Amino acid sequence: MSKILIRGAKVLGGDVQDVLINGETIAEVGTGLSAEGATVVEADGQILLPGLVDLHTHLREPGREDSETVLTGTRAAASGGYTAVFAMANTHPVADTAGVVEQVYRLGREHGYCDVQPIGAVTVGLEGKKLAELGAMHDSAAGVTVFSDDGKCVDDAVIMRRALEYVKAFGGVVAQHAQEPRLTEGAQMNEGVVSAELGLGGWPAVAEESIIARDVLLAEHVGSRVHICHLSTAGSVEIVRWAKSRGIDVTAEVTPHHLLLTDELVRSYDPVYKVNPPLRTEKDVLALREALADGTIDIVATDHAPHPHEDKDCEWAAAAMGMVGLETALSVVQQTMVETGLLDWAGVADRMSFAPARIGRAKGHGRPVSAGEPANLTLVDPAYRGVVDPADFASRSRNTPYEGRELPGRVTHTFLRGRATVVDGKLA
């Protein structure tokens, strides 16, 4: 078994310590540890975090390998410090059967630079009409625990209730894409001052908030767990805060881009800023940051949504919705949450590793940096500053809203069960 000594790292941003990895496990954490027989990584005060976990990734395989594959997507994930990702079900064919989720799971095991946990569809074909094989997907080799029709809302209240009842039996969770479809017909961007001035169809906040309100009440009625995908409005924050105060078992995520970018960017008509849910106002951004800091929003999830060049390099109305985010997520969180004083690095570890692993029940991930735990680790240089160049991405797609923008922080090393997947900022 190989031995690696990470020397002089600030564990979760705290005390400087050495961490000795032996094989797949953390063997010892302390100061002045012996380097005998070990490969030494000089951390020089960099931040050591548990490997990041993304509860919301689109890997596109099977069916849209022109956008991303399990291999390229997990290489992007490792580059961003992730050791586990949950792969959304809107593939071709849809991951609504045990066979498809097992295919994704197998691809992850064979080719992944991080662990891949498939998310199963809630309804057959994402059509919202009939429940998919929830039990069969859970009982499969993939062991699916999270179910979502992401990209489409489960807008039928009866179907949503039945899904919540079904997954309750085995401790699963339904992750809802909160978007009332009738309120967003023809919508192109956030409904507000900017949409009115640009003459683009508006996407009202209430389209998201009304579904969240319904679903937390359904979850309370059923006694089940519900997770809110990519929460984006100040009103949604208040509904989730109310639900938690009532004891409802609801969790919520926010994307990095909704923590930083606003609908003012749409004035450029650059389709790179077209995303679902849309970029909101500065008021919403600040509310999301505060909610992530106080725990109303539980986690950061990337909603990494790769698209080929032709699907974005076109007029706004025809462009696909979505942004890549795995390789820039931690930097955006550092800028919006750490450098603003809203979170410390221990808080980042909670929102990007501990909590998502707990919600998705990702075994071996989101664990303390201590002896006996799996060596799933990420080393970050917070002093680094660099301009984002999508040509450097490991992802197959380049649709990033951060091109040319300076962001802080860089992942220098990522370890998956003691095996280095990133070394000195480069894929191993």
C-alpha positions in Angstrom: 0.0 0.0 0.0 1.2 3.5 -0.8 1.8 6.1 1.8 1.4 9.8 1.4 2.2 12.5 4.0 0.4 15.8 3.6 2.7 18.1 5.6 1.7 21.4 7.1 -2.0 21.8 6.1 -4.6 23.8 7.8 -7.2 21.1 8.4 -10.7 22.7 7.7 -8.9 26.0 7.9 -7.9 25.5 11.6 -4.6 24.3 13.1 -1.6 23.3 10.9 -1.2 19.6 11.0 0.2 16.7 9.1 -2.0 14.0 7.6 -0.6 10.5 6.9 -2.5 8.4 4.3 -1.8 4.7 4.2 -3.5 3.0 1.3 -7.2 4.0 1.2 -7.3 5.3 4.7 -6.1 8.2 6.9 -3.6 6.6 9.2 -2.7 9.5 11.5 -3.3 13.2 12.0 -0.9 15.2 14.1 2.2 17.3 14.1 5.8 16.2 13.2 4.6 13.0 11.6 7.3 10.8 10.2 7.7 10.8 6.4 9.5 7.5 6.3 8.4 5.5 3.2 5.9 8.1 2.2 5.5 10.5 -0.7 5.5 14.0 0.8 3.1 16.7 -0.3 4.2 20.1 1.1 1.0 21.9 1.9 2.6 25.1 3.3 -0.5 26.2 5.1 -3.0 25.3 2.4 -6.5 24.4 3.4 -7.3 20.7 3.7 -10.9 19.7 3.3 -12.8 16.5 3.1 -13.4 15.6 -0.6 -16.3 17.7 -2.0 -19.6 16.1 -2.8 -21.9 17.5 -5.5 -25.6 16.5 -5.2 -26.5 17.9 -8.6 -24.3 17.1 -11.7 -25.3 16.5 -15.3 -22.9 14.0 -16.8 -25.0 13.6 -20.0 -24.0 9.9 -20.6 -25.7 8.0 -22.0 -27.0 9.8 -25.0 -25.4 13.2 -25.1 -21.7 12.3 -25.1 -21.1 15.4 -27.4 -21.7 17.5 -24.2 -20.0 15.4 -21.5 -19.2 11.8 -20.6 -18.7 10.1 -17.2 -15.0 10.2 -17.8 -14.7 13.9 -18.8 -17.3 15.0 -16.2 -15.5 13.2 -13.3 -12.2 14.6 -14.5 -13.8 18.1 -14.2 -15.1 17.1 -10.8 -11.7 16.0 -9.5 -10.2 19.2 -10.9 -12.7 21.1 -8.8 -11.9 19.1 -5.6 -14.8 16.7 -5.8 -14.6 13.0 -4.8 -18.3 12.2 -5.4 -21.0 13.5 -7.7 -24.7 12.6 -8.0 -25.6 12.2 -11.7 -29.0 13.6 -12.8 -31.5 11.4 -14.6 -32.2 13.5 -17.7 -30.0 11.3 -20.0 -31.0 9.6 -23.2 -32.5 7.1 -22.4 -33.8 8.6 -19.1 -32.4 7.0 -16.0 -35.9 5.7 -15.0 -35.1 2.0 -14.8 -32.7 -0.2 -12.8 -30.8 -1.0 -16.1 -30.0 2.6 -16.9 -28.9 3.7 -13.4 -26.7 0.5 -13.2 -25.1 1.5 -16.5 -24.2 5.0 -15.2 -23.0 3.4 -11.9 -20.8 1.0 -13.8 -19.3 3.7 -16.0 -18.4 5.6 -12.9 -16.7 2.6 -11.3 -14.8 1.8 -14.5 -13.8 5.3 -15.7 -14.6 7.8 -12.9 -12.0 10.2 -11.4 -14.5 10.4 -8.5 -17.4 8.2 -7.3 -20.6 8.5 -9.3 -24.0 8.0 -7.7 -26.9 7.9 -10.1 -30.0 9.9 -9.4 -33.2 8.1 -10.5 -36.1 9.8 -12.3 -39.3 10.3 -10.4 -41.5 9.6 -13.3 -41.2 7.5 -16.5 -39.5 9.5 -19.2 -39.6 12.6 -17.0 -43.1 13.0 -18.3 -44.7 13.6 -14.9 -47.5 11.1 -15.6 -46.5 7.7 -14.0 -44.0 6.9 -11.2 -40.7 5.3 -12.4 -39.2 2.1 -11.0 -38.2 3.8 -7.7 -37.9 0.6 -5.7 -36.1 -1.3 -8.4 -33.6 1.5 -8.8 -33.0 1.6 -5.0 -32.6 -2.2 -4.9 -30.2 -2.3 -7.9 -26.4 -2.3 -7.7 -26.5 1.5 -7.9 -28.5 1.7 -4.7 -30.3 4.9 -5.7 -31.4 7.1 -2.8 -32.1 10.4 -4.6 -34.8 10.8 -7.2 -35.5 13.8 -9.4 -37.0 14.8 -12.7 -34.6 17.8 -12.8 -35.0 19.9 -15.9 -38.8 19.3 -15.4 -41.0 19.9 -12.4 -43.1 17.1 -10.9 -46.0 19.5 -11.1 -48.8 17.0 -10.5 -49.5 17.1 -6.7 -50.8 13.6 -6.6 -47.7 12.2 -8.4 -45.5 14.2 -6.0 -47.3 12.9 -3.0 -47.0 9.3 -4.2 -43.3 9.7 -4.8 -42.8 11.1 -1.3 -44.7 8.2 0.2 -42.8 5.6 -1.9 -39.3 6.8 -1.1 -40.1 7.1 2.6 -40.2 3.3 2.9 -36.4 3.1 2.2 -35.2 6.5 3.5 -34.9 8.1 0.0 -35.5 11.7 -0.9 -37.2 13.4 -3.8 -35.2 16.4 -5.2 -37.6 18.8 -6.8 -37.0 21.1 -9.7 -39.4 23.8 -8.4 -41.0 25.4 -11.5 -44.7 25.8 -12.0 -44.8 25.1 -15.8 -47.9 27.2 -16.6 -46.3 30.3 -15.0 -43.1 30.0 -17.1 -44.4 29.4 -20.5 -42.3 31.4 -23.0 -40.1 32.6 -20.1 -36.5 33.6 -21.1 -35.1 35.3 -18.0 -36.1 36.5 -14.5 -39.3 38.6 -14.5 -38.5 42.1 -13.4 -37.1 45.4 -14.5 -34.5 44.0 -16.8 -36.9 41.6 -18.6 -39.3 44.5 -19.1 -36.6 46.7 -20.6 -35.2 44.0 -22.8 -38.6 42.7 -23.9 -37.9 39.1 -22.9 -40.5 36.8 -21.5 -40.3 37.0 -17.7 -39.8 34.0 -15.3 -41.6 35.1 -12.1 -40.2 34.2 -8.6 -43.6 32.9 -7.7 -43.3 30.0 -10.2 -40.6 28.6 -8.0 -42.0 29.6 -4.6 -45.5 28.2 -5.2 -44.1 24.7 -5.9 -41.8 24.8 -2.9 -44.7 25.9 -0.6 -46.8 23.0 -2.0 -44.1 20.4 -1.6 -43.0 21.2 1.9 -46.7 20.9 3.0 -46.9 17.5 1.1 -43.7 16.4 2.8 -45.1 17.3 6.2 -48.4 15.5 5.4 -46.6 12.3 4.3 -43.8 12.5 6.8 -41.1 12.2 4.1 -38.0 14.0 3.0 -38.0 16.6 0.2 -35.0 18.4 -1.2 -35.2 21.7 -3.2 -32.9 21.9 -6.2 -31.2 25.2 -7.1 -33.2 27.5 -4.9 -32.9 31.0 -6.4 -35.2 33.6 -4.8 -35.5 35.5 -1.5 -39.1 34.3 -1.2 -38.0 30.7 -1.6 -35.6 31.2 1.3 -38.4 32.5 3.6 -40.6 29.5 2.7 -37.9 27.0 3.5 -37.0 28.9 6.7 -40.7 28.7 7.8 -40.9 25.0 6.9 -37.7 24.2 8.9 -39.1 26.1 11.9 -42.2 23.9 11.7 -40.1 20.8 11.8 -40.7 19.7 8.2 -37.9 17.5 6.8 -36.8 19.8 4.0 -33.3 20.5 2.7 -32.3 23.0 0.0 -29.3 23.8 -2.3 -28.0 26.9 -4.0 -25.7 27.0 -7.0 -22.5 29.0 -7.1 -23.8 31.1 -10.0 -26.9 32.2 -8.0 -24.5 33.3 -5.3 -22.6 35.6 -7.6 -24.4 36.6 -10.8 -27.5 38.7 -11.4 -30.0 39.3 -14.2 -28.2 42.5 -15.1 -25.8 40.3 -17.1 -28.6 39.3 -19.5 -28.4 42.9 -21.0 -25.4 41.5 -23.0 -27.7 38.9 -24.6 -24.9 36.4 -24.2 -26.5 33.0 -24.0 -23.8 31.9 -21.6 -26.0 33.6 -18.9 -29.1 31.7 -19.8 -29.8 29.2 -17.1 -32.7 27.4 -15.3 -33.7 28.8 -12.9 -32.7 32.2 -14.3 -30.2 34.6 -12.8 -32.1 36.7 -10.3 -31.7 40.2 -8.7 -29.0 41.5 -6.4 -31.5 41.3 -3.6 -32.0 37.6 -4.2 -28.3 37.0 -4.4 -27.7 38.6 -1.0 -30.6 36.7 0.5 -29.2 33.4 -0.8 -25.8 34.1 0.7 -27.3 34.9 4.1 -29.4 31.8 4.0 -26.5 29.6 3.1 -24.6 31.1 6.0 -27.3 30.6 8.6 -28.1 27.1 7.4 -31.5 27.7 5.9 -30.0 26.6 2.7 -28.1 23.4 3.5 -25.6 22.9 0.6 -23.9 24.3 -2.5 -24.6 22.1 -5.6 -23.2 23.0 -9.0 -26.0 22.0 -11.4 -23.1 21.4 -13.8 -24.9 21.5 -17.1 -22.5 21.1 -20.1 -23.6 21.9 -23.6 -21.8 21.7 -27.0 -20.7 24.9 -28.6 -23.5 25.1 -31.1 -26.2 24.9 -28.4 -24.9 28.1 -26.8 -23.3 30.0 -29.7 -26.6 31.2 -31.1 -29.4 33.7 -30.5 -30.7 34.0 -26.9 -34.1 32.5 -27.6 -32.7 29.4 -29.2 -29.9 28.8 -26.8 -29.9 25.9 -24.3 -30.2 26.7 -20.6 -27.3 25.8 -18.3 -23.7 26.4 -17.2 -20.7 24.2 -16.4 -19.7 24.6 -12.8 -17.6 21.8 -11.3 -14.2 23.4 -11.9 -15.1 26.8 -10.6 -17.6 26.1 -7.7 -15.1 26.2 -4.8 -13.6 29.5 -6.1 -17.0 31.1 -6.3 -17.9 30.0 -2.8 -14.5 31.3 -1.5 -15.2 34.7 -3.1 -18.9 35.0 -2.1 -18.9 33.3 1.3 -15.4 33.1 2.8 -13.9 36.4 1.6 -17.1 38.2 2.7 -16.9 36.7 6.2 -20.2 34.8 5.9 -18.5 31.3 6.2 -15.2 30.0 7.5 -13.5 27.0 5.9 -15.2 24.6 8.3 -18.5 26.0 7.1 -17.5 25.4 3.5 -16.6 21.8 4.4 -20.1 21.4 5.9 -22.0 23.0 2.9 -19.9 21.3 0.2 -19.0 17.9 1.7 -20.6 16.9 5.1 -24.2 18.0 4.4 -24.5 16.8 0.7 -23.0 13.4 1.6 -25.5 13.2 4.5 -28.5 14.2 2.3 -27.6 11.8 -0.5 -26.2 9.1 1.9 -22.9 8.9 0.1 -21.0 6.2 1.9 -17.4 7.0 2.7 -17.7 10.7 1.8 -18.3 13.8 3.9 -16.3 12.2 6.7 -14.1 13.9 9.3 -10.4 14.4 8.5 -9.3 12.0 11.2 -7.5 8.6 11.6 -9.4 5.6 10.4 -11.5 7.6 7.9 -11.4 7.1 4.1 -8.8 9.3 2.5 -11.1 11.4 0.4 -9.5 14.8 0.6 -9.0 18.1 -1.2 -6.1 20.5 -0.7 -6.8 24.1 -1.6 -4.5 27.1 -2.1 -6.8 30.1 -1.0 -4.1 32.7 -1.9 -4.1 31.8 -5.6 -5.7 34.3 -8.0 -6.3 33.4 -11.6 -8.4 34.3 -14.7 -10.8 31.7 -15.8 -9.9 30.2 -19.2 -12.3 27.5 -20.4 -9.6 26.1 -22.7 -8.0 24.7 -19.5 -11.2 22.9 -18.4 -11.3 19.1 -18.1 -15.0 19.2 -19.0 -15.9 18.5 -22.6 -18.0 21.7 -22.7 -16.9 25.3 -22.3 -20.2 27.1 -21.4 -18.9 28.9 -18.3 -20.2 32.4 -17.3 -16.8 33.1 -15.7 -14.6 33.3 -18.8 -12.1 36.1 -18.4 -13.1 36.7 -14.7 -10.6 36.6 -11.9 -11.5 34.1 -9.2 -9.7 33.2 -6.0 -8.4 29.8 -4.9 -7.2 26.7 -6.7 -7.4 23.0 -5.9 -3.9 21.7 -5.9 -4.5 18.1 -4.9 -7.5 15.7 -4.7 -7.3 12.3 -3.2 -9.9 9.6 -3.9 -9.5 6.8 -1.3 -5.8 7.7 -1.0 -5.2 7.8 -4.8 -4.2 11.2 -6.1 -6.5 12.3 -8.9 -5.1 15.8 -9.0 -1.5 16.7 -8.3 -0.1 20.2 -8.3 -3.3 21.5 -10.0 -3.1 18.9 -12.8 -5.0 15.7 -13.4 -3.0 12.7 -12.4 
